[in-house]
Amino acid sequence: MRNLIIVLLLIFIFVFGTFLSDRYISSVADYMAREIDSVSSREELTALTEEWKKKSVLAELVLDHSEVDLLNQYLWAMNEEIEHDFDEFMESKKLAKEMFKHLKERNTFSLDNIL
């Protein structure tokens, strides 16, 4: 009986931890996707990048590192292109927003995620 309680407790902790981490990633990705739309100056972009650095510390524990690296590259490219090449800036902005949307929807049960 003792072993059964321990196993059930471990399963509960695993499921609850998975739920919490998924909710955290979803809320961070949703917040960042909304905020990235309003970026129009280097100062706003710097503030957004700093916010992502703070929030990504916990997110990196459960996310694939290649996804985090891609987001960091898109934000870096936006920072480099914001004053020099507006079209490239908008492309990087679009890619970053799509990546944040992907993070939010990465665990949903849909045909896109299965295929």
C-alpha positions in Angstrom: 0.0 0.0 0.0 2.9 2.3 0.8 4.4 1.8 -2.6 1.1 2.5 -4.3 0.8 5.8 -2.5 4.3 6.8 -3.5 3.8 5.9 -7.1 0.5 7.8 -7.2 2.1 10.8 -5.6 4.9 10.8 -8.1 2.5 10.5 -11.0 0.5 13.4 -9.5 3.6 15.6 -9.2 4.6 14.8 -12.7 1.2 15.6 -14.2 0.9 18.8 -12.1 4.4 19.9 -13.0 3.7 19.4 -16.7 0.5 21.4 -16.4 2.2 24.3 -14.7 5.1 24.4 -17.1 2.8 24.3 -20.1 0.7 27.2 -18.6 3.8 29.2 -17.9 5.2 28.8 -21.4 1.8 29.6 -22.9 1.4 32.8 -20.9 5.0 33.9 -21.6 4.6 33.2 -25.4 1.2 34.9 -25.5 2.6 38.0 -23.7 5.7 38.2 -25.9 3.7 37.8 -29.1 1.4 40.6 -28.1 4.2 42.9 -27.1 6.3 42.3 -30.2 3.5 43.8 -32.3 3.9 47.2 -30.5 7.7 47.4 -31.0 8.6 50.4 -33.1 11.8 51.8 -31.6 15.1 50.5 -30.4 14.3 51.4 -26.8 11.1 49.4 -26.9 12.9 46.5 -28.6 15.7 46.6 -25.9 13.1 46.5 -23.2 11.3 43.6 -24.8 14.6 41.7 -25.2 15.4 42.3 -21.6 12.0 41.0 -20.6 12.5 37.9 -22.7 15.9 37.3 -21.1 14.3 37.3 -17.7 11.4 35.1 -18.6 13.4 32.7 -20.7 15.5 31.6 -17.8 12.6 29.4 -16.5 11.3 28.7 -20.0 14.6 27.2 -21.1 14.1 24.4 -18.5 11.2 22.9 -20.5 11.7 24.2 -24.1 13.9 22.8 -26.8 17.1 24.8 -26.8 17.0 25.2 -30.6 13.7 27.1 -30.2 15.1 29.4 -27.7 18.2 30.0 -29.9 15.9 30.8 -32.9 14.0 33.3 -30.8 17.2 34.9 -29.6 18.5 35.1 -33.2 15.2 36.8 -34.4 15.3 39.3 -31.6 19.0 40.0 -32.2 18.2 40.5 -36.0 15.4 42.8 -35.2 17.8 44.9 -33.0 20.3 45.1 -35.8 17.8 45.9 -38.6 15.5 48.3 -36.8 17.3 51.4 -38.0 18.9 50.2 -41.2 16.6 47.9 -43.1 12.9 48.2 -42.3 11.8 45.4 -44.5 14.2 43.0 -42.9 13.2 44.2 -39.5 9.5 43.4 -40.3 10.5 40.0 -41.6 12.4 39.2 -38.4 9.5 40.6 -36.4 7.1 38.3 -38.2 9.3 35.3 -37.7 9.7 36.0 -34.0 5.9 36.4 -33.6 5.3 33.1 -35.4 7.9 31.4 -33.2 6.1 32.7 -30.0 2.8 31.5 -31.4 4.4 28.1 -32.1 5.6 27.9 -28.5 2.1 28.6 -27.2 0.5 25.9 -29.4 3.3 23.3 -29.3 1.4 20.9 -27.0 -2.0 21.3 -28.4 -3.6 18.3 -30.0 -4.0 19.4 -33.6 -3.3 18.0 -37.1 -0.5 20.5 -37.6 1.4 19.2 -34.5 0.9 15.6 -35.5 2.1 15.9 -39.0 
